Amino acid sequence: MAARLPPKTLNFKQFLVRRQVLTLYREIMKTLKEVPNAQHREDLKVWARDEFKQNKNEKDEASIQHMIYHGQQILKEIASSLAMAK
């Protein structure tokens, strides 16, 4: 069994950014539960997971903030589309 490295300690700013990212992820997944078509819902969940996984090692703060903003805009669009569909 391989030895586990101790987790890297985050500074306060990194902690807050991480919290923003996790909150955005949870909100997206929560909103996607409202998509009526099961196949579309699953496709959107896979897409969202892949986007977050693809960018999980990003270190540049400006890039991360840009991605958070972009994710929030997409979340608003999805929520708006779902509201109009009802």
NUTORPA-733820 format. One line per field, with one value per residue: x, y, z of N, C-alpha, C, CB in turn; residue number from 1. Coordinates in Angstrom, 3 decimals, decimal comma, always signed. Glycine has a CB too. Layout:
BEGIN
n.u = [X:...]
n.v = [Y:...]
n.w = [Z:...]
ca.u = [X:...]
ca.v = [Y:...]
ca.w = [Z:...]
c.u = [X:...]
c.v = [Y:...]
c.w = [Z:...]
cb.u = [X:...]
cb.v = [Y:...]
cb.w = [Z:...]
num = [NUM:...]
REM end
This chain:
BEGIN
n.u = [+0,848:+0,593:+2,178:+0,374:+0,311:+0,406:-2,459:-2,500:-2,354:-4,713:-4,640:-6,498:-7,783:-7,687:-9,259:-11,765:-12,263:-12,349:-14,618:-16,530:-16,445:-17,292:-19,861:-21,057:-20,960:-22,651:-25,073:-25,516:-25,867:-28,109:-30,015:-30,108:-31,527:-34,115:-34,571:-36,746:-36,569:-35,109:-32,817:-31,629:-31,124:-29,232:-27,178:-26,485:-25,580:-23,316:-21,804:-21,415:-19,968:-17,672:-16,629:-15,923:-14,071:-12,129:-10,980:-9,988:-7,372:-6,503:-4,643:-4,350:-5,599:-7,151:-8,122:-9,654:-11,601:-12,812:-13,869:-15,682:-17,475:-18,399:-19,597:-21,643:-23,197:-24,043:-25,526:-27,612:-28,803:-29,689:-31,487:-33,313:-34,290:-35,518:-37,502:-39,065:-39,981:-41,831]
n.v = [-1,186:+2,179:+5,028:+7,707:+11,111:+14,027:+16,190:+19,202:+22,310:+24,860:+28,372:+31,165:+32,620:+30,778:+28,801:+30,099:+30,448:+27,810:+27,020:+28,574:+27,361:+24,728:+25,273:+26,347:+24,062:+22,303:+23,751:+23,754:+20,992:+20,547:+22,162:+20,897:+18,632:+19,295:+19,147:+17,926:+15,797:+12,699:+11,686:+14,035:+15,342:+13,592:+13,759:+16,470:+16,483:+14,844:+16,417:+18,719:+17,616:+16,754:+19,228:+20,442:+18,565:+18,682:+21,139:+21,074:+21,231:+23,768:+26,637:+29,358:+32,278:+34,315:+33,020:+31,029:+32,577:+33,682:+31,359:+30,619:+32,777:+32,431:+29,900:+30,555:+32,179:+30,340:+28,672:+30,428:+30,705:+28,086:+27,750:+29,752:+28,839:+26,474:+27,540:+28,926:+26,788:+25,618]
n.w = [+0,000:-0,868:+0,561:+1,976:+1,166:+3,242:+3,336:+1,380:+2,912:+2,708:+2,085:+3,444:+1,379:-0,755:+0,366:+0,458:-2,296:-3,120:-1,743:-3,088:-5,617:-5,026:-4,062:-6,358:-8,007:-6,601:-6,757:-9,506:-9,988:-8,405:-9,697:-12,170:-11,576:-12,023:-14,718:-17,078:-19,011:-18,847:-20,197:-21,233:-18,817:-17,643:-19,544:-19,281:-16,634:-16,833:-18,577:-16,938:-14,757:-16,129:-17,007:-14,559:-13,572:-15,570:-15,100:-12,534:-11,562:-11,942:-11,148:-11,380:-10,149:-11,372:-13,642:-12,434:-11,126:-13,374:-14,547:-12,548:-12,667:-15,311:-15,034:-13,238:-14,873:-16,806:-15,152:-14,457:-16,987:-17,468:-15,326:-15,982:-18,461:-17,603:-15,979:-17,852:-19,318:-17,729]
ca.u = [+0,000:+1,395:+2,043:-0,421:+0,906:-0,519:-3,152:-1,947:-3,157:-5,116:-4,728:-7,889:-8,313:-7,899:-10,400:-12,987:-12,459:-12,774:-16,008:-17,326:-16,506:-18,140:-21,236:-21,525:-21,172:-23,871:-26,228:-25,744:-26,434:-29,459:-30,854:-30,269:-32,540:-35,409:-34,699:-37,767:-36,147:-34,071:-31,587:-31,018:-30,633:-28,011:-26,156:-26,048:-24,798:-22,007:-21,106:-20,997:-18,895:-16,465:-16,083:-15,270:-12,894:-11,135:-10,347:-9,743:-5,980:-6,186:-4,072:-4,400:-6,777:-7,979:-8,806:-10,663:-12,699:-13,496:-14,652:-16,803:-18,431:-18,983:-20,477:-22,837:-24,012:-24,661:-26,544:-28,751:-29,454:-30,392:-32,640:-34,276:-34,908:-36,417:-38,656:-39,905:-40,558:-42,931]
ca.v = [+0,000:+3,395:+6,006:+8,884:+12,399:+14,871:+17,142:+20,548:+23,270:+26,005:+29,636:+31,594:+32,992:+29,534:+28,151:+30,776:+30,147:+26,402:+27,004:+29,113:+26,351:+23,633:+25,783:+26,413:+22,684:+21,795:+24,465:+23,254:+19,641:+20,688:+22,723:+19,896:+17,652:+19,767:+18,910:+16,883:+14,668:+11,966:+11,603:+15,369:+15,581:+12,815:+14,348:+17,726:+16,155:+14,359:+17,595:+19,557:+16,907:+16,795:+20,590:+20,669:+17,691:+19,173:+22,355:+20,955:+21,519:+25,161:+27,368:+30,791:+32,836:+35,057:+32,012:+30,381:+33,535:+33,764:+30,132:+30,702:+33,719:+31,767:+28,855:+31,197:+32,627:+29,139:+28,255:+31,332:+30,359:+26,807:+28,005:+30,552:+27,938:+25,575:+28,330:+29,201:+25,530:+25,215]
ca.w = [+0,000:-1,005:+1,652:+1,613:+1,504:+3,997:+2,456:+1,323:+3,647:+1,909:+2,793:+3,581:+0,069:-1,489:+1,004:+0,004:-3,713:-3,163:-1,294:-4,190:-6,667:-4,558:-4,006:-7,739:-8,459:-5,950:-7,307:-10,864:-9,885:-7,844:-10,751:-13,228:-11,158:-12,499:-16,164:-17,175:-19,828:-18,121:-20,985:-21,239:-17,455:-17,462:-20,419:-18,672:-15,433:-17,298:-19,087:-15,808:-14,050:-16,960:-16,977:-13,268:-13,508:-16,520:-14,586:-11,092:-11,198:-12,277:-10,003:-11,633:-9,479:-12,333:-14,464:-11,597:-10,953:-14,674:-14,701:-11,606:-13,258:-16,480:-14,509:-12,679:-16,002:-17,375:-14,187:-14,635:-18,253:-17,285:-14,449:-16,745:-19,439:-16,884:-15,524:-19,017:-19,787:-16,833]
c.u = [+0,887:+1,137:+1,256:+0,304:-0,087:-1,201:-2,501:-2,892:-3,449:-5,030:-6,187:-8,521:-8,606:-9,108:-11,712:-13,292:-12,948:-14,241:-16,937:-17,524:-17,438:-19,608:-21,833:-21,834:-22,469:-25,126:-26,549:-26,402:-27,869:-30,433:-31,113:-31,271:-33,922:-35,614:-35,643:-37,339:-34,949:-32,756:-30,872:-30,407:-29,306:-26,875:-25,603:-25,214:-23,395:-21,173:-20,569:-19,841:-17,587:-15,810:-15,336:-14,007:-11,766:-10,350:-9,945:-8,318:-5,551:-5,711:-4,195:-5,714:-7,710:-8,763:-9,926:-11,860:-13,502:-14,387:-15,855:-17,882:-19,155:-19,968:-21,756:-23,769:-24,730:-25,772:-27,792:-29,524:-30,265:-31,644:-33,708:-35,017:-35,891:-37,670:-39,610:-40,607:-41,754:-44,214]
c.v = [+1,242:+4,339:+7,207:+10,139:+13,207:+15,874:+18,523:+21,493:+24,473:+27,276:+30,093:+31,924:+31,752:+28,780:+28,766:+30,482:+28,709:+26,279:+27,527:+28,060:+25,213:+24,046:+25,853:+25,016:+22,118:+22,445:+23,988:+21,886:+19,678:+21,190:+21,694:+18,811:+18,021:+19,558:+17,727:+15,635:+13,977:+11,902:+12,950:+15,685:+14,869:+13,375:+15,649:+17,482:+15,689:+15,530:+18,455:+18,905:+16,987:+18,178:+20,855:+19,818:+18,217:+20,357:+22,268:+21,298:+22,944:+25,900:+28,878:+31,368:+33,572:+34,083:+31,336:+31,309:+33,682:+32,533:+30,118:+31,619:+33,076:+30,674:+29,424:+31,683:+31,442:+28,643:+29,125:+31,002:+29,070:+27,025:+28,788:+29,682:+26,986:+26,297:+28,625:+27,946:+25,091:+25,924]
c.w = [+0,000:+0,161:+1,150:+2,054:+2,326:+3,069:+2,519:+2,058:+2,753:+2,733:+2,757:+2,232:-0,773:-0,938:+0,513:-1,464:-3,861:-2,759:-2,385:-5,282:-6,253:-4,485:-5,406:-8,263:-7,882:-6,520:-8,720:-10,802:-9,348:-8,915:-11,841:-12,856:-11,672:-13,997:-16,355:-17,958:-19,174:-18,889:-21,044:-19,878:-17,238:-18,312:-19,822:-17,414:-15,816:-17,803:-17,937:-15,054:-14,826:-16,950:-15,669:-13,145:-14,386:-15,941:-13,113:-10,665:-11,539:-11,022:-10,151:-11,099:-10,441:-13,216:-13,686:-11,413:-12,241:-14,877:-13,759:-12,175:-14,443:-16,036:-13,926:-13,783:-16,652:-16,451:-14,316:-15,912:-18,122:-16,439:-15,172:-17,757:-18,771:-16,417:-16,679:-19,507:-18,927:-17,133]
cb.u = [-0,961:+1,089:+3,441:-1,832:+1,323:+0,222:-4,641:-1,730:-2,441:-6,535:-3,773:-7,974:-7,326:-6,644:-10,296:-12,859:-11,145:-11,887:-16,168:-16,653:-15,097:-17,669:-21,276:-20,479:-19,978:-23,808:-25,968:-24,417:-25,556:-29,448:-30,202:-28,934:-32,572:-35,564:-33,291:-38,983:-35,797:-34,548:-31,896:-32,061:-31,667:-28,257:-26,742:-27,257:-25,511:-22,175:-22,044:-22,181:-19,280:-16,804:-17,210:-16,239:-13,263:-11,815:-11,274:-10,056:-5,061:-7,425:-2,612:-4,249:-6,342:-7,098:-7,808:-10,066:-12,155:-12,461:-13,771:-16,326:-17,711:-17,867:-19,756:-22,440:-23,136:-23,601:-25,991:-28,274:-28,408:-29,460:-32,209:-33,563:-33,835:-35,703:-38,186:-39,070:-39,489:-42,561]
cb.v = [+0,002:+4,100:+6,452:+8,822:+13,175:+15,608:+17,244:+21,008:+23,708:+25,814:+30,711:+32,804:+33,910:+28,651:+28,262:+32,283:+30,368:+25,532:+27,838:+30,368:+25,807:+23,152:+27,175:+27,099:+21,793:+22,035:+25,976:+23,180:+18,762:+21,658:+23,973:+19,262:+17,534:+21,222:+18,634:+17,456:+15,130:+10,562:+11,113:+16,442:+15,111:+11,348:+14,616:+18,596:+15,064:+13,290:+18,426:+19,807:+15,437:+16,394:+21,624:+20,354:+16,268:+19,582:+23,515:+19,565:+20,545:+25,877:+26,999:+31,085:+33,779:+35,993:+30,959:+29,987:+34,905:+33,883:+28,904:+31,218:+35,012:+31,159:+28,046:+32,371:+33,358:+28,025:+28,325:+32,791:+30,211:+25,749:+28,758:+31,716:+27,139:+24,954:+29,648:+29,799:+24,437:+25,465]
cb.w = [+1,227:-2,337:+2,190:+2,247:+0,225:+5,132:+2,842:-0,154:+4,948:+1,365:+2,162:+4,496:-0,666:-1,420:+2,538:+0,211:-4,517:-2,233:-0,016:-4,775:-6,978:-3,192:-3,339:-8,634:-8,056:-4,438:-7,309:-11,659:-8,975:-6,632:-11,349:-13,547:-9,636:-12,174:-16,841:-17,809:-21,264:-17,817:-22,402:-21,617:-16,411:-17,812:-21,825:-18,334:-14,600:-18,417:-19,979:-14,850:-13,819:-18,395:-17,158:-12,110:-13,932:-17,832:-14,772:-10,651:-11,890:-12,896:-9,828:-13,145:-8,377:-13,211:-14,962:-10,224:-10,513:-15,836:-14,444:-10,216:-13,708:-17,376:-13,456:-11,775:-17,042:-17,599:-12,750:-14,672:-19,369:-16,614:-13,194:-17,465:-20,182:-15,692:-14,881:-20,141:-19,788:-15,407]
num = [1:2:3:4:5:6:7:8:9:10:11:12:13:14:15:16:17:18:19:20:21:22:23:24:25:26:27:28:29:30:31:32:33:34:35:36:37:38:39:40:41:42:43:44:45:46:47:48:49:50:51:52:53:54:55:56:57:58:59:60:61:62:63:64:65:66:67:68:69:70:71:72:73:74:75:76:77:78:79:80:81:82:83:84:85:86]
REM end
